[in-house]
Amino acid sequence: MVDDALLATLVSSVEDELEATEWATRKAAADTLACLAAALGPALSHSKASSTAALVACRFDKVF
C-alpha cells in the first residue's frame, strides 16, 4: 500500500512542475500524472481536484 502523505507530496511536486518554464518539463509532469492515475487510480482521489485544476490551467499549452 502507498503511504498517503508520501503520495500527496509526490503529486503536489508533479503539479508544481506543470508551471515550469520549459515545455519538456511540463510535458513530463503531465505524463507522470497520467501514469500515476493509471497505476494508482482510487488512491489518488484526494488529489483529483488539484490535479485537474493544474492540468486545466495549462490545457492550451503543448502539454497534450
N, C-alpha and C positions, 0 to 999 in steps of 0.2 A: 504494500500500500504506500502511496505517496504522502509525505508529510504536507499537510495543508499550508502551513506557514512558509515552507520552502517553495511550494508551488506558487503561492501568491507572490512571493518575492521574484521568482523567475518570470512569471507573466508580467509583472509590473516593469521589470527591467526590459523585457522584449517590447512592451508597449512604448516605453520611453524611446527606444531606437526607431520607432516609426516616425519620430520627429527629427531624425538625423538629417544633416545637410546632404549627404551622399545618397544617391538613388540606390546603389547596390546594397547599402546598409538597410534602407527602408524595405527593399525587396526581400532581403534575408529575414528581417523581422516578421514580415507578413507570412513568409513561407514557414517560419518557425511556429507562429501561432496556428497555422493550418495543420502542421504536423502534431502539435500538442493536442489540438482539438480532436484529430483523428485517433490519436493514441489513447487519450485520457477521457475524452467525452464528458460524462457526467461529473467527473472530478473537477472540471473547470467551471461548473455552474456559478460559482461565486464570482468569477471574473468575466462572465459573459457580457454584462452591461459595459464595463470599462473597455474591454477588448473591441466590442462592436463600435463604441464611440470613437476609439482611436483609429480603427480602420475606416470609418465613415469620414473622419476628418481628413484623411489622405486619399479618398477614393478617386479624385480626379488627377492623382499623381500617376506615375508609371508603375506603381506597385502591382497593379493587376495586370 
